[in-house]
Amino acid sequence: MEPSLARYIWTHTRKQQLWIVMIVLLSMIPYFMSFDLPKLIVNGPIQGGGFEQPGATQPFMKLHYDIPFIGDVQFFDGFQLGREATLFALSMVFLLLVVVNGLFKLYINTYKGRLGERMLRRIRFELVDRVLRFPPFYFKRVKSAEVATMVKDEVEPLGGFIGDAFIQPVLLGGQALTAMLFIMVQNFWLGMIAAVIVGIQIILIPRMRRRLIVLSRERQLTARALSGRVGEIVDGIGAVHIHDTSNYERADIAARLGRIFKIRYDLYQWKFMVKFLNNFLAQITPFLFYMIGGYLVIQGRLDVGQLVAVISAYKDLPGPMKELIDWDQARQDVQVKYQQVVEQFTVDGLIPPQIEALTIEDPGPMTKPISAVSLSMTDDGGAMLLDRVSLQVKPGETLALVSSATGGAEALAEALARLNRPENGRVVSGTDDLLELPEAVTGRRMSYASSDVFLFHASLRENLLYGLKHAPLTPVTYDGSAAVQRRWDVDEASRSGNPDFDIRSDWIDYASAGATGPQDLFEAVRRVLDAVLLSRDILDLGLRSSVDGTRHTELAGRIVELRAALRSRLEQEGLSGLVVPFEPGAYNKEATIGENLLFGAAAGPKLADRALAANPYFASVLRQASLDRTLYEMGLEIAEQAIELFADLPPDHPFFQQLAFMTPEEIPAYETLLQRLKNRPYEAVSESDRAMIVTLSFAYIEPRHRFGLLTEELMGKIVAARNRFYENLPPELQDAIERYDPAKYIAAATVMDNVLFGRVGNNHPDAPERIRSIVYDILDKLGLYNEVLDVGLDFNVGSGGRRLTGGQRQKLDVARALLKRPDFLILNRPLSALDQRMQEQVLRNVLEEARRDDHSPAIVWVVTNPAMGMMFDRVAVFDAGQLVEDGTHETLLAGNGIFKELLS
């Protein structure tokens, strides 16, 4: 990267800088004229200069110039105006100059602001572009939070300065010189006073501000380190809780914040001391002007108009001077920031841009074998991982890599996937060095999956299809305002040095997945999900999700058919008691009291969870039904019994799984609340305390909790209150709830809740599993299996995929690698989170799926169990970083080498 910020700015904005400098210089003409007008107004019409005689006039807008060798030449005689007319005319000219100067400033500031934002966009893009070109091993040494902070925050000040880099000194310097020149013209001595004070400011203030730059650098480094440390805490929060190191982390953060506080405090002290001195020097000049200028006016050596003009001109001088000094400090400060960024983003072994160049065309299959030639690999500490290993993988061949504890098979897999650079030797495709092949080839014709999986904060579908998004393959047609916006986006991207790739285009390479387009892509997705045994997991996620009925119209339209099919199947198998359906005029004993009161699904936060008890309308319904006191007393009873039963148990006790209305962390709060409410009458309890107690009763289910609190009379009152609730439902709550209707799809409820339209009985321990199995079968028979699977693919996996289990993440990674049907599939212990039986099943499925449609990729699999080698054409065994055995499973088994030892 260019080390000099000024040279970087000039290189990319030369034409724009020259244009705006020309505008700035042009703006100096009306700026100078605005200084001279106050003198003309005061000395002319106000004091009567030239209007001594009654009816006297003066020419206005007279144009004449003294041309060398010619003399005075008049171009326009002007208008003869009286004293009052001249005052109004000059005042209007002054107003015009104010408007003109304001318009110049508006244009200049807008232009330089846009210029700065374009350059900030360029810098940020270049930094991210360099991150994408960093060698993979570099990411083991840096913290992602620090890199993100530099891209987001540390270059932010550069954007504000870039627009000012050349324009600001010209603008401010021009304004200051214009004011100084005007003062000199009016009176030499007053001009000298202003020049001396300005000279002191220019020399002294920047020297004092150098300390500010040092402190700013320290602040930036410590803040960046803090960001990285916080990122580590977030990433390692599990280790923090496991090892009880949260207080150590608090101490570390407190120490870092203390260091930052001290730096910032010193920075503020020094900053305001400099500001005090600068303001003092700026204010002492008017004092001298009033004293010396006033003396000169009394002596008759300076007229009042000139003094007023001088003071008016100087009023505009401190501003530009202060801003010019600030600009110089900002220049030094951003140069330091820029140099730090350059240092962090200057890396040896940066991937050349042509390796990652966009390629629309399919590069064609890799038909040559991949070979490791005298390959040596080391880790960051210099320890040898592979020592002069040579190995060839032919197209279509399946190869199992078996490794002892000190083997090296994993390092070979990473080298084949270009994740690590060799210390010596190389990996070649035919005769081509693999590191020199474009990513358009290796990224499309090779795949890699390992046990260390990273998923993006997006849906399952987006993570699964991520390996197919190589280039914008389908152009998008824009009409009307969208077309105008697209042209503007392309133009701005070009001016900012960004590519104009259309993110709204279809980037998915359907042919790579064996599909012809979006219409049959799902079939390819379904196959790979079945192969890695992930379909059922995603189907479960789909059943637990709520969906938009307008998008999944078939599912919403056939929900009644699904309900009927489930009821019929349960009756046929004699399992009708597994599900208690919702009935409009009856109480559902397997549902909570809150669910029975609402008899609907909350579509927003207004009536969800604990907000229900605090809702004024709902509280009024309970009062009218005489349920408010009853549910309050029930809540007190629940709280007392729960605390008596669970208060002394550890938070991780399995009994808490049955405690739906109170978490272990809430028990102390309810203990305190009960003490406060003891012997207090209902009327004296505050609304918030009532709501907190009543909430407990809303979560009560008699067959599950068995406190004996639910009577037939109470159930009847609850059903009556439900009807009253819907009779006068206020307009603001109409969209907050969807009432249960056996003939309708409830969009606010999950798919499973829609299918059940009831609650699973608590008297059957295995009921949820049996219900799920039956629902799976019904979905398949009715042709809705894929529809629900599609719903599950919309599930957001969370940050880093943490909403999925470790096994699910690994299976998804294998599915992503398999989906693009590569020529070389490299799998580095990809399923270590699964048990041995499931690993073997997935392995068989992957080997079978990879050979569909006459496509036979080479598969290199680092296996966790040597016995899995029997499924491969060839087995390579590594020990102590060397290839010690290579052959078929049968030949290695027949020998007496290390492979046989590893099997035993």
N, C-alpha and C positions, 0 to 999 in steps of 0.2 A: 504494500500500500504506500501511497505518497506520504512521506513523513512530515511535509510542511503543509499545514492547513491552508495558508494563504495561496500556495502554489496549486493546491488541489481545487480551491474555489475558483481561482483564475482560469485554470484549465477547462473547467466545465461551464463557466458562466461568463466568458470573456465578452461576448457580444452583448449580453444583457447588462453587464457592468458598464460598458462604454456608453450604451444608450441612456442608462439612468444617470450617469455622471453628466452627460450632456444636458439632460433635463434639469439636474441640480444647478449647473452653471447658469442655465437660462433663467432659473427661478431667482438668481441673485439680483437681477435687474429690478423687478418690482419690490424685492426686499429692501434694496438700497433706497428706492424712491419713497418707500413708506417711512424711512427715517427722516428724510428731508421735508416731508409735508408738514409735520407739527411746527417746524420753524417758520415755514411760509404762512401757515394759518395764524400763529401768534404774532409774528412781526408785521404781517400784512393787514388783513381785515380786523383782527382783534385789537391790535395796538394802533392801527390806522396808518401804518407806513405806506406812503404813496397815495393816501386818501386825505391829505391835509386840507384840501380845498373842497367846499361844498359841491356836490355833483361830480366829483372826480371819479374817473374810471381807470381800470388797469386791464391790459390785455390778458385773456385767459386762453391757454393752449396755444400760445405763440410758439411756432417752430422756426428756430434759426440756429445756425451752426457757424462757428469760426473755422473756415477751411484754410489750411496753409496755402500761401501764395495767391489766394483769392480774396480772403477777407471774410467779413460777416455776410452770410447768405441767408435770406429769409425765405422759407418755404411756405409759411402760412402766418398771416398777420394776427390770427386769433380773434376771440370775441371780446369786445369792450364791455366789461361788467363793473357795476358799482360795488360799494363796500360790502353790503349785505349779500348781494348776488355772488360776489367772489367767495365770501365765507361759505355759503351753501355749496357752491361749485367745488371748492377745495375739499370740503367735508365729504361730498359725494365721491370725489376721486379717492380720498382716504379709505372710504368704505369699500370702493371697488378694489383697491389694492389689498385690503384685508381679505376679501373674497378670493381674489386671484392667488394670493399667498396661501390661503387655506386650501384651495383646489390643488395647487402644486404639492403641498404637504400630503393631501389625501392621495394623490396619484403616486407620489414617491413612496409613501409608507405602504400602500396596498401592493405596489409592484415589488418592493423589497421583501414584504411579508410572503408573497407568493413565491418569490425566488428562493427565500430561505426554506420554505416548506418543501419545495421541489428538491432542494439539495439534501434536506434531512431525509426525505424519502429515498433519495439516491444512496446516501450513506448507509441507512438501515438495510436497504436491499443488498448492498455490497457486503455488509457484515454477515447477513444471513446466508448470502451466496457463498461466502468464504467458509461459514460453518458447514454448509453442505459439501464443501470440498476439503474439509479437514480430513487427514488420514484417520481411519477408525480408532487406532490405538491412542490418539490424542485425547479422546473423550474419557479415557480412564484417569486422566490427570486433572481434569477441570470439573468444576461444579456447574451443573446446568443452570442453577439459579443465578450464578455470577454472570454467565454468558448472557442470559436473558436480561439481567439488570443493565448490562452495558448497552445492549441493543435498544432497550426500551427507555431507560432513564439517563444514562451517562452521555448519550449523544444528543439528548433533548436540547441542552443549552447551545449546541452547535447550530441547530436550526434557527434559533433566534439571532445568532451572531452572523451567520452566513450572509443574510440580506444586508447587514450593516458593514460587512468587511471592507468594502471600498467606498460605498456610498456615504456612510456615516462620517468618515473623516473629511470627505469633500464637502458634504452638506454643512456639518457643524463648523469645520474650519472656514468654509466660505462665509457663513453667517458671522462668525467671530471676527474675521478679517474685514468684512464689510462694516461691521459696527465700529471696529477700531479705526478703520480708514475714515469713517464719517466723523468720529470724535476728533481725530487729528486735524481734519479739515476745519472743524469749528474752532478748536483751540489747541495749540501744540502742547502746552503744559498739562492740560487736562488729559490729553492723549498719552503723554508720557507717564502720568500717574497710573492710568488704566493699564498701560503696557508693563509697568514694573510689577503691579499686583498680579497680573496674568502670568508674567514670567515666573514669579515665585510659585504660583499654583502649578504651572506646567512642570517645574523642576522638582519641587518638594513633594507634592502629593503622590505622583507615581512611585517615587522612591519609598515612601512610607507604605504604599499598598503592596509592595513585594512580599511583605510578611503575610498579608492576606492570602496571597496566592499559595504560599507554602502551607498555610493552615487549611485552605480549601482542598489542596491535594491530599493532605492527611485525612480530612473529613471524607473525601470521596473513597479513599482506600478502605477506611474503617467501615464505612457504610456498605461498601461492596462485600467486605468480609462478613458483616452481619447478615446481609441478604443470603450469602452462601450458607452460613451456619443455620439460619432459620429453615432454608431449603433442606438441609441435612436432617434437621429435627423432624420435619414433615415426612420425609422419605423413610426415616428410621424410627417412626413413632412406636412401632411394635417393639423394637429392641429397648426403647426407653421404658416402656411399661413393664416389660418382662424382667428387666434388671433393676427396676426401682432407681432409675437415674434421673428422674424428672427434676429433683431439686438440684442435682449437679448441673443440669442444663439451665435451670433458672439462675444459678450462680454465674455460669459462663455468660449468659445473655446480659445479666446485670452488670458484669465487669465490662463487657463490650459497650453497653449503653453508657456506662460511666466514662469510658474513654472518649466516646463520641460527644458526651455532654461537655467534658473539659475542653475539647477542641473547639466546639461550637461557642462555648462561653468566651474563650480567648479570642475567637474570631469576632464575636459581637463587640467585645471591649475595644479591640483594635479598629474595627470598622467604624464605630461611632466616634472614636477619638479622631480618626481621619476626617470623618464627616464634620465634626465640630470645627476643626481647623479650617477646612475648606469653606464652611459657612461664614466663619469669622473673617477670612480674607475677602469673601464675596461682599460682606456687609460693610467693611471698612472703607471701600472705595466710594460708595455714596456719601459717607461721612466727609471724606476729603473733597468730593465734588461740591457738596453743599457749603462747606467752609471756604475752600479756595475759590470755587466758582462764584459763590456769593460775593466774596471780597472783590473779585474781578468785575462783577456787575456793578458794585458800588463805586469802584474806581472808574467805571466807564470804559473799561477795556474789553468787555464782553456784554452783549445785549441779552435780555431775558429770553428771547426766542431761542438763541443759541444754547443757553444753559438748559432750557427745557428740552431741546432736541438732544443735547448731550446726555442728560439724565435718562431720557426716553430710550436713547440708543443703548446706554449701558445696562438698562433694565433687561434688555434682550441679550446682553453679553454673558452674564454668569451662567445662564441656562446652557447655551452651546458649549461653554468651556467646561462646565461640570460634566455634561454628557460626553464631551470629547475625552475627558480624563477617565470617565467610567468606561468608555469604549476601549481605551488603551488597557485598562485592567481586564475587561472582558476578553480582549484579544489574547492577553497573556494566559488568562485562566482557561479559555477554550483550547488554546494551543497545547497546554499541559494535558487537558482531558483527551484531546485528540491523539496526542502522542501515547498516552496510556492505552487507549483503545487500539492504536496501531501495534503497540508492543504485544498486546494480548491476542491480536488476530493475525500476527505474522508468525507463521508456522512452517517448519521445514517439511518437505514432502507433500506440499499442497497438491491436491488432485488437479491436473490440467483442465481448463474449461472444456476443451474438445471432447474429453472423456464423458462429460455429462451433457453434451449438446442434445437439443431436442431433435428427435427423429420420428417422423410420422410413419414412414414405411416400415413394414415388418422386416426385421433384419434377416429372417430366414433361420432355419434350424442349425444347431451346432452339431456337425456330423463328424468332427475329428475328436479323437480321444483327449482327455485331460490328463496331464502327467505332472508329477512332482519330480523335479530333476535335482538331485543332490541338495535337497531342501533342508535348511537349518532354521529353526525358530527359537527365539528367546523371549522371556517375559520382561516386564519393566525393570526387574531387578537384575537382569543379565543371566538368569538361570536358563540352562539349555532345556528346551521343550522337545525339539526334534533335532537329530544329529545326522545330517547327510542322508536323508531318506529319499529314495527313488521309488515311485509307484505310478502305475498307469491305470486309468479307469476308461474302459471302452464304452462307446454309445450302446445303450440298451442293456448294459451289464448291471447286476445287483451285487453290491460289495458291502459286507459287514466289517466294520472296524472294531476290533476287540482290544481292550487296553488293560494292562495291570494298573495298580495304584499309582505307579510312577511312569505310566506309558507315554502317551503323546498323541493318541488318536484324536482327542478334542482339538489339539493345536493344528493337526492336519486338516480337519474339517473346516476350521476357521480360515486356514490358508486357501483352501479350495473355494471358499465363499468370498475371498478377498477382504476379509475382516482384519487380517493381520499381514504386515509386510514381512517377507523373509529376511533373515539376517544374512543368509547366503543361499545360493541356488535360486531357483524360480519355479513357478507353476505355469505350464504352457497348455494352450489348446492347439494341438497340432504342432506348429512351429511358432505360433504367436504367444508372446508373453501375456498371461491372463490380466495382469495389471494395466496393460496398454490397450486392451479391448474396450470399446465404448460401453457405457452402462446400458445403452439401448440394446446391446447384445447380451451381456451377462445378466442384466436385470430382467430380461424377458425370457431368455432361454435357460436360466438357472434359477433355482429356488433354494432357500435355506431356512431351517427352523431349528431352534434349540430349546433347552429347558429355561433359559433366561429370556422370558417373553416380555415385550413391551407392547401395550395396546394404547391407541389414541383415545382421548376423551370424546368418544363418539358412539354411534350405535354398533351393534354386532355386525350389521350389514356393511356399514362403511369400513369397519376394520377387516372384514372378510374380503371385500372387493378392493382393498387398498393396493394389493399386488397387481391389479389390472390397470391401474391409472397411470399410463406412461406418457400420453400426449393427448391434446384436444383433437379427437378424431372426427367429430361431427360439428360442422359450423352451425352457429345459431343465427337465425334470421330475426332482425329487430325491425320494428315498425314504429312510426310516429315518434313520440318523445323518447321511447326506449332507444331508438336508433341514434337520436341526437346525443343522448347520454353516453351511448357506447362510443361514438366518435370522439366525444370529449374525453372519455376514459383512455382511449388509445392515444390521443394526442398528449395528454398529461403524462402517461406512462413513458412515451417516447422522450418528452422533455426532461423527465426525471431519470432517464437511464434505466427504466424498468422494462422487462419484456411485456408485450401486449397479449400474452396468452389469456384466453377467455375462460375463466374458472366456471362459467355457466355452460360451457360446452359439455358434451358427453365425452368423458375421458376414458370410459371403460372399454378395454380391448376384448370384445365379446368373442372374437375368433380364437383368442388365446385360451379361453375357457371352454372352447368347443361349442359355442353358441353362435347363433346368427344375429341376435339382437336381444333387446330387453324381454321380448316375449318368451324366449326359451332359456334365458339365463338361469331362471329359478331351478330348472331341472338339473343343470350342472351343479348349482349350489347344493341342492338336496342330496345329490350323490356323494359329494365330498363330506357333507355333514353326517350322512349315514356311515360313511367309511370310517370316520374318526369317532363314531359313537357319541356325537354331540346333538343329534336331532331331538332326542327326548329331553335333554336339558333345555334346549331352546323352546321346545313345545311347552314345557312347564313355565318358562318365563312368559310365553305368550298367553297362557291360561291365567297367569297372575297379573296380567297387564290390562289396563282399560284402553279401549281403542275408539277412534272416531268412526262412528257408524256411516258417515258420508264417504269415507275412503274405503273401508272394508264393507261394502254394501251387501255382498253375498252373505257374509257371516251375520251381519245385523238382520238381514231379511229372513234368514233361516234359523234364527235363534229359537223360535217357538217350536220348530220341527225338532231341533236338538233336545229341547226340554222334554218333549213328548217321547222321543226315542229313549232318553235316559230313564224316564218313568217306566216305560214299557219293559226295558231291559231289566231294571231292578225288580219289577213284578215277576218276570219270567224266572229269574234266578232266586226268588224268594228273599230279596234283600230290600224290600220297600222301607224297612225301618232305618236304613242307613241315612236317608235324607228326609228331613222334615220340611215340607214345602211352605212357602209364604202363602197365606190365604188372607184376603182383604178383611174378613170379618172375624179373624181368629188370632189368638196369641201364639207365637212360635216359641216353644219352651227352649229350643236349642239356640235361639238368638238372644242377644243381650237385650236388657230393658230399653236401652237407647235405640237400638234397631227396631224394636217393636213400637216405640213411641213415634219414631220418624216414618217407619215403613217405606223407606226410600234410601237412596244413595246421595250423600252430600257431594255437590258438584263444585264446591269451592270452600274457602276457609270459614265462611260465615256460620255454618252449622256443622263443621267438622270437629270431631274429637271434643276437647274441653270447651270450645267456643259455644257448643250447644247449650250447656247449663247456664252460661252467662248471657245468652241471648234474651233481650227483654220480652220479645213476643212469646218465645217458647216458655219463659218463666210465667207469663200471664196465663198461658194455656194450662200450665200445671196448677196454678192457683184456682182457676175456674173449675178444674176437675178434682179439686181437693187432694192433689197428689204432692204438692210442694212440701208440706210438713212430713208426709209419709215417706217420700224418697229421701228427705233429709235425715230422718230417724233411721231409715235403712242404711244410709251411707255411714252414719255413726256406728251402727252395729257392725258393718263390714270392716270399717277401720279398726275397731277394737279387736275383732276376732283375727284379722290379718296380722296386726301388730303382735298379738299374743302368740300366734302360731309361728310367725316368720322373723320376728325382731332379732332373735338370737342366732339365726342361721347365717352362714357366710354368703356373700353376694352371689357366688357361683354355684350355690346349691341347686340341684335339679328341681326341687319343689317350686322354685320361683317361676319355672316354666308354666305352672298352673295358675300363677297369680297374675291375671290379665289386667287388673285394675290398678295395680300399684307396682312400681319398680323398686328394687332394693335401695336405690339412692333416695327414694321419696319417703321411705319409712320414718327416718328421723323428723322430717318436716311434718308428717301426719301425727307423730307422737307429740310434738310441740303444740300442734293445732288442737288435738284432743284435750291436752292440759288446759289450754286457753278457753275452750268451749264447755268444759266440765261445769255442770249445774247452771249453765247460762240458758235462759229461756230463748225459744226460737226467734221471737220478735227482736231480741237484742243482738242477734248475730248479724254481722255485716254481709252485704250482698256477695262480696268476693269469697268470704269464708263459706257461705252457704253453697256457692257454686262449686267450690273445691270439694265439699263433702258429697253433694248430690252427684258429682261426676263419678264417684265410686259406685253408686247404685246403677248408673247407666251401663256399666261394664259387667253387671252381674248376670250370670247364667245359672239357674238353679241346678240342672243335672250335672253341671261341671263343678261348681263351687260348694254346693250342698250345705249351705248355712241355714236352710229351712225358712227363708224370708219371703218366699213368693207364694201367695194364696190365690185361690180362684177369684175371690172378690177383687184383689189387686189387679189381676190380669184383665178382668173385665173393665176396670177403671182405665187401665192403660189403653185398651182398644178404643174406648169412648173418647179419651183424650186425643188419640191419633186422628179420629174423624173430626173433632173440633179444631185441631191444628190446621187441617187442610181447608176447612170451611171458610175461614177468614184470613187466609195467608196473605200477608202484605205484598205489594208489588216488588219491593226491593229483595224479597226472599224467593220470588217465583223462579229465578234462574239458579238459586243456591241449592236446590234439591230436585232429584228426579224420583217421583213416586213409583213404587213397585207396581208393575202391571204385568200379569201373566201373559198378555198378548203383545208385549212390546219389548224392544231391546233397550236396556238401561245403559246409556253411554258412560255414565259416571261410575259404574260398577265394573269389576274385572270380568274377563271372559268366563272364567270358571263360575263366578257368582251368577252370571247370566244363565249359564247352562244349568246350574243346580237350582236356581230360583228358590233357595231355601238354605238350610244349614245342616251340616253333617252331624249325626248324632254322637254324643259324647260317651255312649255306652258301648261303643264298638271300637276298640283300640286300633285295629287295622283298617278302619273305615276309609280314611283319606287315601291310602294306597290302593284299595280295591276300587274306590270311586274313580281315581285317576286312570287306572287300567281300563275300566269300562269306558270312560270318556274317550281315551285314545282310540279304542276299537270303534266306537260310534263315529268319531271324526273321520276315521279312515273309510268306513263303509259309506258315509254320506258325502265323501269327496271334499271334506272341509279340513283335512289334515294340513294340507299345504297353506291354506288360508291362515290358520292359527300359527303355523310355523313362520309365516311371513310377518305376523304380528310380533312374534318373539324376536325376530331379526331387528326390529326397531328398538329393542331394549338398549338403553345407554349403559355402557360397561363401566363408566366412572373414570376417575383419574388413574391412568396406568392400568385400567382393567380391573380395579380392586373390587368391583361389585361382582366379579366372577371368582370362583374358586381357582386355586393353582392348577388343578387338573383341567378345568374348563379353558383356562387361558392357553395351556399348552396344546390342547386339542384344537382350539381355534387357530393357533399358529400353524399347526400341521395342515389344517384344512386350507388356510390361505396359501401356503406353499404348494399344495397339491392342485388347487383350483386353476392355476395358470398353465397347467400341463407343461412343465419345463422339459428340456432335454436332459438336464442333469439336476437331480433332486438330492440335496445334501441335508441330512438330518442328524443333529449332534445331541444325542441323548434327549430327544424331544419330549419324552413322556415320563420323565423321572418321578413326577408327582403321582402317577397311577400305580396300582398294584401290578404284579407281574402278569397275572392272567389277562387283565385288560390291555396291558402293553402288547402282549402277543396277539390278541384279537385285533387291535388297531393295526398292528404291523401286517397281519394277513390281509386285512381290508385295503390297506394302502397299496400293498403290492398288487392286489387284484385290480383296484381302481386305476392305478397308474398305467395299466396295460389295456384299458378300454379303447375301442375304436382304432385298433392297430397302432396305438401310440405306445412306444416302449422306451421310456426314459431310463437313463442310467441312474441308479439309486445307490447312494453312499450313506450308510446308516451306522452311526456310532452307537452300538447296542449296550444296554446296561447289564445284560446277562449273556454270557458266551453261548448258552444253549440256543439262543435265537439265531445263531449263525447258520443253523441247518436250513433256514428258509431262503438263503441267499446263494447265488451262483459261486461266490468266492468269499473267503474270509482272510483278512489281514490282521496280524497280531502284533501289538506294539508293547515294548517293555524298555523302560529307562530311556525313552526318546528315540528308540531305534526300531525299525521294522525287523522282527525276528522270525516271523513265519508268514507265508502267503500261499494259499492254495484253496482247494475245495474243502467243504466241511468234512467229507469222508476221508480225504487224504490226511488232513491235520489230525483227525480223530484216530487214524491208524498209526500215527507216529507217536513219539514219546516226548514231544516238545512242551512248551509252556502252555499252549492252548489246552492240552489235555489236563494239565495241572489246574488251570483256571476253571475247568468244568467240574472238577472233583471237589 
